């Protein structure tokens, strides 16, 4: 008798929910929240980007918009320069990310 293999679902991969829009997000986005000192309330990648200075929905008003990919790249430079963020970032397994096959994951 063969035992059916469990499939890796999005609920297994995304362990956090955005406090603004309820979108699930992964450990790496959680790390980005910590970098920005969001601890009590945490946000998905889209909400994080939209809240940053210069974003169309930010407090500072619209300026030159930055793409999500550019923003993550800038944040990653900071993350990789600090072991307290770099270590958990690199230890998180992204192979099962449901966003990667559809090019909606900029984290890994």
Phi, psi and omega per residue, in radians:
X1 nan 2.280 3.112
X2 -1.690 2.491 3.107
X3 -1.626 2.234 3.137
X4 -1.132 2.423 3.133
X5 -1.356 2.437 3.075
X6 -1.284 2.486 3.070
X7 -1.626 2.608 -3.119
X8 -1.536 1.868 -3.075
X9 -1.620 2.941 3.104
X10 -1.068 -0.584 -3.135
X11 -1.188 -0.425 3.055
X12 -1.319 -0.550 -3.063
X13 -1.515 -0.784 -3.107
X14 -1.602 1.956 -3.051
X15 -1.848 0.014 -3.115
X16 -2.242 2.729 3.062
X17 -2.144 2.402 3.118
X18 -1.132 2.295 3.128
X19 -1.315 -0.164 3.129
X20 -1.743 -0.765 -3.036
X21 -2.176 -0.011 3.125
X22 1.194 0.281 3.065
X23 -1.290 2.335 3.098
X24 -1.248 2.606 3.073
X25 -2.539 2.871 -3.002
X26 -1.672 -3.132 -3.120
X27 -1.050 -0.638 -3.119
X28 -1.186 -0.656 3.068
X29 -1.203 -0.593 3.025
X30 -1.013 -0.744 3.113
X31 -1.093 -0.711 3.096
X32 -1.085 -0.649 3.052
X33 -1.049 -0.776 -3.139
X34 -1.120 -0.681 3.097
X35 -1.015 -0.666 -3.110
X36 -1.569 0.161 3.125
X37 1.149 0.445 2.995
X38 -1.555 1.877 -3.089
X39 -2.040 -0.893 -3.125
X40 -1.246 -0.777 3.047
X41 -1.970 2.376 3.133
X42 -2.230 2.682 -2.963
X43 -2.299 2.641 3.066
X44 -1.220 2.987 -3.077
X45 -1.064 -0.778 -3.130
X46 -1.083 -0.741 3.121
X47 -1.184 -0.691 3.101
X48 -1.020 -0.834 -3.115
X49 -1.117 -0.734 -3.094
X50 -1.205 -0.364 -3.118
X51 -1.532 -0.178 -3.049
X52 -1.375 2.658 3.127
X53 -0.915 2.316 3.130
X54 1.677 -0.275 3.118
X55 -1.306 2.711 -3.063
X56 -1.073 -0.504 -3.127
X57 -1.775 0.153 -3.060
X58 -1.413 2.896 3.123
X59 -1.082 -0.617 -3.095
X60 -1.274 -0.136 -3.126
X61 1.444 2.988 -3.085
X62 -1.177 2.336 3.014
X63 -2.328 -2.526 3.080
X64 -1.298 2.013 -3.108
X65 -1.183 2.541 3.097
X66 -1.960 2.394 3.131
X67 -1.274 2.726 3.104
X68 -1.016 -0.758 -3.119
X69 -1.069 -0.751 3.113
X70 -1.135 -0.765 -3.130
X71 -1.079 -0.796 3.126
X72 -1.100 -0.697 3.120
X73 -1.059 -0.757 3.110
X74 -1.132 -0.749 3.121
X75 -1.132 -0.660 -3.121
X76 -1.111 -0.602 3.061
X77 -1.022 -0.760 3.122
X78 -1.184 -0.803 -3.127
X79 -1.007 -0.793 -3.076
X80 -1.230 -0.301 -3.140
X81 -1.527 -0.104 -3.099
X82 -2.247 2.019 -3.074
X83 -0.998 -0.584 -3.112
X84 -1.109 -0.444 3.069
X85 -1.762 -0.630 -3.084
X86 -1.093 -0.767 -3.086
X87 -1.045 -0.913 3.111
X88 -1.187 -0.544 3.117
X89 -1.068 -0.826 -3.095
X90 -1.302 -0.421 -3.127
X91 -1.457 -0.220 -3.141
X92 -1.350 2.229 -3.118
X93 -1.463 2.040 -3.096
X94 -1.765 -0.026 -3.062
X95 -0.990 -0.590 -3.089
X96 -1.577 0.138 -3.106
X97 -1.040 2.121 3.131
X98 -1.182 -0.303 3.138
X99 -1.448 -0.353 -3.081
X100 -1.121 -0.813 -3.110
X101 -1.110 -0.429 -3.137
X102 -1.836 0.277 3.067
X103 0.990 0.728 3.075
X104 -2.019 0.264 3.087
X105 -2.081 2.153 3.131
X106 -1.874 0.151 -3.006
X107 -1.626 -0.181 -3.055
X108 -2.841 nan nan
